[in-house]
Amino acid sequence: MANKAVGDGQSKLKRKPYEEELRRLQAELCVLQEWVKAKGLRVIVVFEGRDAAGKGGTIKAITERVSPRVFRVVALPAPSDREKSQMYIQRYMQHFPAAGEIVIFDRSWYNRAGVEYVMGFCTKEQHRWFLKLCPEIERYIVNGGIQIIKYWLEVGNKEQKRRFKARVNDPLRQWKLSPMDLPSRSRWYDYSRARDMMLKATDTKWAPWHILRSDDKKRARLNCIRHFLSLIPYKRLPRGKVRVPDRKKGGAYNDQATLKGRRFVPEKY
């Protein structure tokens, strides 16, 4: 399945088997979470891809059943004037994980390899130096004990166009349309060339890229979680029996009567 081409006619995954398998994989993420905390692991997960490739939905599938204290999501806005004057990667490094944390970057320092380069927000020289230095910076991070996992979500042309149209017409999705999204449609091949240069320069043994087909969002989410779990060796830790204690009766009083006259939310439903 992993080698199937985009648009090869593979049927969409049905909701019921998707939800069953997602629940199983999310339960494994909870097991992994306990292992990461117990062993003090530090992990960075980078999600990159074209606009509307499904990064947000995949990240949500990973994080919706785990603790935000362990799985932290970082989605930085455009840099401030102060941040623009810093070393380029500086604003990302302050979000790097401490012991027992997995930090997920919804877009990352690879903005320079993609949108900044294509849209002219950095110079060609800055882009060239980024591609040259990035592998060594990541080698330094890995040698410091942080595991880096990088995903590129690859969505096809027809599917991206369909998702953009859905965003335009759906008020619940319109917030997803950024000023960069629509120009990215017309610059499809510019982004393809930028992707190719990025992969050639930064797909290393210590921080390799993993390409995730994402035309079918459900399959992509399951494939990503399954693959992610395979990259971090972990074991199920023993858990002691948990007993819910009874409410103590000492000092009992009518604690509902004391709420009389307070402001309650109207019960419309």
C-alpha positions in Angstrom: 0.0 0.0 0.0 2.8 2.4 0.8 4.1 2.4 -2.8 0.7 3.1 -4.4 0.7 6.2 -6.5 -1.5 9.2 -5.9 -4.8 8.8 -7.8 -4.4 5.1 -8.5 -8.0 4.4 -7.7 -7.6 3.0 -4.2 -11.0 3.1 -2.5 -11.5 5.4 0.5 -11.3 3.8 3.9 -14.8 3.4 5.5 -15.5 5.2 8.8 -16.2 2.2 11.1 -13.0 0.3 10.4 -11.1 3.6 10.5 -12.4 4.5 13.9 -11.8 1.0 15.3 -8.2 1.0 14.1 -7.6 4.6 15.2 -8.8 3.8 18.7 -6.4 0.8 18.9 -3.5 2.9 17.7 -4.4 5.8 20.1 -4.3 3.3 22.9 -0.8 2.4 21.9 0.1 6.1 21.9 -1.0 6.2 25.5 1.3 3.2 26.3 4.2 5.0 24.5 3.4 8.2 26.5 4.1 6.4 29.8 7.3 5.0 28.4 8.5 8.4 27.2 7.8 9.9 30.7 9.4 7.0 32.6 12.6 7.0 30.5 12.9 10.7 30.0 13.0 10.5 26.2 13.1 13.7 24.1 11.5 13.5 20.7 10.8 16.1 18.0 8.3 15.3 15.2 8.2 17.6 12.2 5.2 17.8 9.9 5.6 19.5 6.5 3.8 19.3 3.2 1.8 21.3 0.7 -1.1 23.5 1.9 -4.2 21.3 2.6 -2.1 18.2 2.7 -3.7 17.1 6.0 -1.1 18.0 8.6 -3.5 19.4 11.1 -5.9 16.4 11.0 -3.0 14.0 11.3 -1.6 15.8 14.3 -5.0 15.9 15.9 -5.4 12.1 15.5 -2.0 11.7 17.3 -2.7 14.0 20.1 -6.5 13.9 20.9 -6.1 11.0 23.4 -2.8 11.8 25.1 -1.6 14.4 27.6 -0.7 17.8 26.2 2.0 17.9 28.9 3.8 15.0 27.1 2.7 15.6 23.5 3.2 19.4 22.9 2.1 20.9 19.6 4.0 23.9 18.3 2.4 25.9 15.5 4.3 29.3 15.3 2.8 32.4 13.6 4.8 34.5 11.3 8.0 35.8 13.0 7.9 39.2 14.7 10.4 41.9 13.9 12.5 40.9 16.9 12.5 37.2 15.8 13.4 38.2 12.3 16.6 39.7 13.7 17.5 36.5 15.5 19.4 33.5 14.2 16.9 31.7 12.0 16.4 28.6 14.0 16.4 30.4 17.4 12.7 30.8 17.8 12.1 27.1 17.2 14.8 25.9 19.6 13.1 27.5 22.6 10.3 25.0 22.1 12.5 21.9 22.0 11.6 19.1 24.4 12.8 18.5 27.9 12.9 15.0 29.4 9.7 13.1 29.0 8.3 15.2 26.1 7.4 14.8 22.5 7.2 18.1 20.6 5.2 18.1 17.4 6.0 21.0 15.0 3.1 21.9 12.7 5.5 23.4 10.2 9.0 24.1 11.4 12.3 25.5 10.5 11.7 23.9 7.1 9.5 27.0 6.3 12.7 28.4 4.8 13.0 25.4 2.4 9.4 25.8 1.3 7.1 28.8 1.6 9.8 31.4 2.4 11.9 30.3 -0.6 8.9 30.0 -3.1 7.2 33.2 -2.0 10.4 35.2 -1.8 10.5 35.8 1.9 14.1 34.9 2.0 17.0 35.4 -0.4 18.4 32.6 -2.6 21.6 32.9 -0.5 19.7 32.4 2.7 18.0 29.4 1.2 21.2 27.9 0.0 22.9 28.3 3.4 19.9 26.8 5.1 20.0 23.6 3.0 23.8 23.4 3.6 23.7 23.9 7.4 20.4 22.2 8.3 21.8 18.7 8.3 24.6 19.6 10.6 22.3 21.4 13.0 20.1 18.4 13.1 23.1 16.1 13.6 24.0 18.3 16.6 20.5 18.0 18.0 20.5 14.2 17.6 23.9 13.9 19.1 22.5 15.8 22.1 20.0 13.1 22.7 16.9 14.3 20.9 15.3 12.0 18.3 14.1 13.9 15.2 11.2 12.3 13.1 10.3 14.2 9.9 7.1 13.7 7.9 6.4 15.1 4.5 2.7 14.8 3.6 2.3 14.4 -0.2 -1.2 15.4 -1.5 -2.1 15.2 -5.2 -3.1 18.1 -7.4 -6.7 17.1 -7.8 -7.2 16.4 -4.1 -5.6 19.7 -3.0 -7.9 21.6 -5.4 -10.9 19.8 -4.0 -9.9 20.6 -0.4 -9.3 24.3 -1.3 -12.8 24.5 -2.8 -14.3 22.8 0.3 -12.6 25.5 2.5 -14.0 28.3 0.4 -17.6 27.0 0.7 -17.6 25.8 4.3 -17.8 28.4 7.1 -16.3 25.9 9.5 -13.2 25.5 7.3 -12.7 29.1 5.9 -10.3 29.9 8.8 -7.9 27.4 7.3 -7.5 29.5 4.2 -4.4 31.6 4.8 -3.0 34.4 2.5 -0.4 31.9 1.3 -2.8 29.1 0.4 -4.3 30.3 -2.9 -1.0 31.5 -4.4 0.4 28.0 -3.6 -2.0 26.5 -6.1 -0.6 28.5 -9.0 2.9 27.8 -7.9 2.5 24.0 -7.7 5.7 23.2 -9.6 7.7 25.8 -7.7 6.8 24.0 -4.5 7.6 20.7 -6.1 11.1 21.9 -7.0 11.6 23.3 -3.5 10.5 20.0 -2.0 12.9 18.1 -4.2 15.8 20.4 -3.2 14.9 20.0 0.5 14.7 16.2 0.3 18.0 16.0 -1.5 19.9 18.2 1.0 18.3 17.2 4.3 17.2 13.5 4.0 20.0 12.2 6.3 20.6 8.9 8.2 20.3 10.7 11.5 17.2 12.7 10.6 15.5 11.1 7.5 12.4 12.2 5.8 9.3 9.9 5.7 6.9 10.6 2.9 3.3 10.1 3.7 0.6 9.8 0.9 -2.3 11.9 2.2 -5.0 11.9 -0.6 -7.0 9.6 1.7 -6.9 11.4 5.1 -8.1 8.4 7.1 -5.5 6.1 5.7 -2.8 8.7 6.1 -3.6 9.2 9.8 -3.5 5.5 10.5 -0.3 4.9 8.5 1.4 7.8 10.2 0.5 6.7 13.7 1.5 3.1 13.0 4.8 4.2 11.5 5.5 6.7 14.3 5.0 4.0 17.0 7.5 1.8 15.1 10.2 4.4 15.3 10.4 4.6 19.2 11.1 1.3 20.9 8.8 1.1 23.9 7.3 -1.4 26.3 4.1 -1.5 28.3 4.8 -0.5 31.8 3.1 -2.3 34.7 0.3 -0.4 36.4 -0.9 -1.0 39.9 -4.5 -1.6 40.7 -6.5 1.6 41.0 -9.4 1.9 43.4 -11.7 4.8 43.5 -12.1 5.9 47.2 -15.4 6.5 48.8 -16.4 10.0 49.8 -15.6 10.8 53.4 -18.6 11.7 55.6 -16.7 13.8 58.1 -17.6 17.4 57.8 -20.5 16.6 55.4 -22.9 19.4 54.6 -25.4 20.4 51.8 -22.9 21.6 49.3 -25.5 22.2 46.6 -27.6 24.5 48.8 -24.7 26.9 49.1 -24.8 27.4 45.3 -28.3 28.8 45.4 -28.4 32.3 43.8 -25.2 31.8 41.9 -24.9 32.4 38.1 -25.5 29.1 36.3 -25.1 28.6 32.5 -28.6 28.4 31.0 -29.4 24.8 30.1 -30.6 25.2 26.6 -29.9 21.6 25.6 
